[in-house]
Each structure stands twice: as C-alpha cells, then as structure tokens.
C-alpha cells in the first residue's frame, strides 16, 4: 500500500507540473476508502475523477472530486481507462486538449500498478473523430452510459453463455429510421413509452433477449427504444474500417456517417465493443481474455477440449 500511496502523491505532483485537468483513479482497486480519503486530505488542490463499477461502499464525496461509473464487469486496464474517459467526455468533465493522468490496477487488489498519461484528442484513437465533443447534443449522457454498459455486458457474458452480436444506434432517430427497414416485426411497437426506456433497469432482460435476433436497436436520444431487428441501409459508408470487421460494423459506420447518431456494436466473434461517430471508430473496448481462460467462442470453435484455469 505504501507504493500505491507514493504513486498517488507522485501523480498529484506531476499533475501540477504539467497542468493536468485531473488525476483519474480506478477506485475499485481499494477495498475501502481510507487510502483515497488520506490522499484527498493531503492533496486538496488536485482535481480527482474517481472511477468505479459501483460494487464497493460509496466513494468519498468532496468538492473537486467527480465520480464516473463504468460497467459492472471485469475490464482490461486499458478498457477501464477508455470507458472512464469517454464517459467523462460525454458528461463534459473532459474536453479536447485536456491532459489526464490515469491510475488503474486490478479491482480489490489494494494496489495501483498502471499509470497512463494521455492528452485527450492526441494520444488515444477513441478521440480521433472530430465530432466527439458534441455527443451530448444529440444523446443524453445517461443514455449513452447505459447503452455502453449493456453492450459491454453482452460482449463479456453473451446471452445464456452463447456469444451475441448486435448494434445500438442512439439519437437522430427520424433520420436513422428513414434509412432503415424492419427485418422482423418490431417487438417494441405499441408499448407505452414509459415501458420501453432503456434507462429502466426492468427493461434489461428484454434488451438482452432481443439482442439475439438479427438487426439493430434504434434508441432515441432520451432513451426511448423505438425498434429492434432493424436493417440499416445508409446510402453511403463511413471511412474504410480495419480488416476483420464485417457487415455489422460497416452498417454502423455508414449510418453514423449520414446521420447525427452514435452507434455501439458488439462483435459476436470477439466480444469487442466498438463506438462509431461520424462514420469513424471512436473507441474500442476489448473483451478481457486472461491467459489460459476460454470463452464461448473457444467452446464453439474447439468443442470437447477441456478448459484450463484462468483468473483476472
């Protein structure tokens, strides 16, 4: 714990020297809030953003300290940083050009083990898209957080142990639906609006069930689910995508190139979650794959082989 405390204090000193916007700390590393509370007392002038999955006791609430909640599943260290910064960006906590010092590690380990310095818009591919800063103009940040949470959960867990691939298109729904068609009867049609808002936790099992059908979800910027099983047919595509990405990703890129929507895809083969904006990849969050651990895709490709042990 002494090393972790030294890392925290060194990061505060470095933040002052470089004029960092904030020190972003993955708070779930700690089993309690004592170490963080001590740091807050010792460095009151350093802006902090605490990142949590919400699985531990409430974090300390103090002036100058913001809290960002990330999906409640295990993520890679870089995945933790990517999601936390993008969600902070969508909420207006960070802006293009901000310098951030991000500290992370394994949840519950009691030790920070990774320091990432980034300049928003320069260092990470997630902010390469020019329009990233105005996501909140068309999409409620809470809705974006909820969709990202569901997508990462589907990418990690699948549906009943089976891999699932799907797409969520958020915002600018009139333009999106004008460039789409139903592949199946719309399962959300006819239901009251109060029963089909993606922010309602009671809707989660339904969303995960319908994720198994072909097509995309179309979600209004305020969270109302307009349709599922939608075939996206934009007139033109976005920028050329990396090799290995298929029809789902090309459709997501294309629909965001011709509308003001944001698209979030879940890869059935890898579990990777990809966020698209203006026809470009805004961010990718890889499914954790510990050494020796198998997932649903390996079970499908290599039936009958024994799983080996794994861990975080």
N, C-alpha and C positions, 0 to 999 in steps of 0.2 A: 504493500500500500504506500510505502514511502516513495517508491519510484513513480507511482501514479500521481501522488501529490506534487512531486517535483515536475512532472510533465505538465500538470495543470498550471503551476506557477510560472514555469518557463514559457508556456504558451501565452499566458497573460502578458508577460514582459515582451514577447515577440509581437503580440497584437498591438501593443502601444507603439513599438518602434516602426512598424510598417503601416500603421493606421488602419488596421483591420476593422471591418464592420462588426464582426462578432467572433467569439470562440464558440464553435458548435460542439457540444459534448453529448455523446451517446450515454445517457444517464442510466440506462438499464444495466450497464456494466456493474454498478454498485448494488449491493443487496439492501442498502439503506441510504439515507440522505445525509449522514453525518459528514462524510468527506466532502460532498458538494456544499453543504452548509458552511463548513470551515473555509472552503475556497471563496464562497460568496462573501463571507465576512472579511477575508483577508484582501480581496481584490474587488472592492465595490465599484470601481470606476471602469471595469472591463465588461462590455456588453456580452451577455451569455445567451445562447439558444440551447435549451435542453431538449434532447430528442428521446422519446420514449415510445414503447409499444403499449404502455398503459397496463402492464402486468404486475407492477410493483406498487407499493404505497405511493400516495400522491407526492409529487415533487414539490420542493420549496417554491413558494410564490413570492417573488420580491420585485421591487421596482427595477427595471432594466433587464429583467430575465424573461424571455419568451419561451414557450413550450410548443414543440411540434410533435404530434403523434404520428407514428408510422405504422404500417400494417402489423398486426399482432402475430407474426410468424417469424421464424428464423430467416435472416437475410445474410448475404455476404457482407463483409465490412464495407466494400465499395458500394454495395447496394444500399446499405444504411445511409451512407453519405449522399448518394444520388437522390434517393427519395426525400430525405430530410431537406436538402437544399431546394429541390424542385417545389416541394410543398410550401416551404418558406417563401420561395419566389412568387408562387401563385397568391399567397396571402399578403404580399407587399413587404415582408420582412427584409428581403434582399432585393437589390437592383443590379442591373448590368454594370460591371466595373467594380463591384464590391470585392474586397479581399476577405477571405474567410480562412480560419484555422479550424480544422475538423479533427476531433479526437474520438476514437472509437476502439472497440475491442469486443470480446465475447460476452454476451449477456450473462450476468450473475457471476462472472469470474472474479470480480473485485479489482481488476487491473485494466487500465488503458494500455494498449500495445501498438496503436497505429496513429500517426499524425499525417494529415493530408492538408497541404496548403493549396488553395485554389483562388483564382481570380474569376469571378462569375462572368461568363461570356468569352473567356480566353482559353482556359485550361481544359474544360470538360466538353465533350461532344454534345451533352444534353442541352447546352445553351447556344448551339450553333445556329439555330433557327432565329431569324430576325424578329419574329413576332412573339417570342416567348413572353415578353414582359406584359402583354395585354391579354393573357388568357382570362383573367378575371373580368374583362369587359364583356365576355360572352358566356362565361361559365362561372357559376358560384363556386368559390374555392372549396367550400364544404362538399359540394357535389363531386368536384374533381378528386378530392381526397378519398371520398367514399368509393368512387369507381376504381381508383388506383388500388385501394385496399382490397376490393373484391377481385380485381384482376390478378394481383399478386397471390392472393389466397388460392384462386383457381389454378394458377401456374404452378404453385407449390404442392397443393393437395390433389388437384384434379377433382373429379366427381365420382365418389364411391370407389376411390382407388384407381380409376381409369383416367388417362390424360385427356384434357379438354382443350380445344382451341376455340377462341371466339373473339369478337370485336365489339367495343363500345364506342359509339360516335356521340359526342356530347356538344350541345349547343347548335345554333343556327338550324334548327330542326326543319323549318319550312324548305330551306334550300336543299338540305340533305334528303328529305323525303321526295322532293321534286326530281332528284337524280337517283332514285331507288325504286325498288318494287318488292312486293312480298313474295318470298319463296314458299311460305306456308301461311295458313290463316293466322292473323295477328293475335296471339294469345292475350294481349293486354287491351284489345279493343272492347269498349263497352263498360269497362270497370270505372268506378268513380275515381277522380283524381287523387283523393286522399288515400286510396288503397294501392296506388301504384307509383309512389315516390321512392326513389332509390335511397333516400336518406332514412327511410323507415326500416329499422332492423328486422321487422317481421317479414319484409319482402326478400331478404337474403336467400332463404331456401328456394324460393320461386326463381330468382335470378340464376342461381347455380343449376337448377333443374333445366331451365330453358337454354342455358349455355351449351348444352349438349346437342341442340338442333343446329342445322346449318343456318348461316346468315348472321347478321349483326344486330345488336341492340341500338336503338336510337333513343337518346336521352336528352330531354330539354335542359337548358342551362340551369334551371331551378330544381332539377332532379326528377321531373316527371318522366316516367318511361313511356314513350309514345308507341314503341313497337319492338318486336323481336322477330327473328327469322327474316331479316331484311337483306335483300341482294343489292349491294352498292354498285352503281353503274355510272361513275363520273365520266364526262366526255373526254377528259384527258387525265394523264397520270401525273404524279409528282416527280421529284428528281429520281434518277436511277438509284435503285437500292442495292445494298451489298448482295453478293451471290448467296444463295441458300434461303433467301426469303421468298415466299410463294405468293399465291393469289390473294390470300387474306391481307398480307402486308401491303401489296400493291394497291388493293382496293382502298385500304385505309389511307395510304399516301395520296391516292388520287382524289378521294372525297375531301380531304383537308386542303388540297391544292386549289379546289374550285369553290370552297365554302369557307366560312369562318369557324368551322367546328374543330374540335380536338378529338383525335381517335386514339384509343388504347387497345392494343391487340395482345392476345395470349397465344403463344405458339404451342400447338399440340405436341410437337416432337421434342421440344426442349424445355417448355415451361417459361421461356423468357417473355417478359412483358415489355412491349415497345410503345412509346408515346409518339404520336405524329402531330405535327402542326405545320400548316402552310406547305404540305407536300413533302416535308422533311422529317427525318428522325430527330426527335427532341431528346429522347432518353431511352436507354435500355437497362432493364434490371434483370440480371441473370438468376435463374433458379439455383440455389446452393446445391453443390454436388460434392459432399465430403469424399475423401479418398476411401475406396472400398465400399461405399454405400450405393445401393441400387435404387432406382426409382421405377415408376410404372412403365416408362419407355423401355428400360432394360429388361423388365419382366416380359414385355411383349416381344422384344426382338430376340431374347435368349430364353425361351421357356424351358423350365426344368432345371436350370442351373441354380445352385444354392447362393443365397445372399451371403456376403461377408459382412463383418461388423463395421460399424461406422460411428460417427459422432459429430458433434458440432465442430 
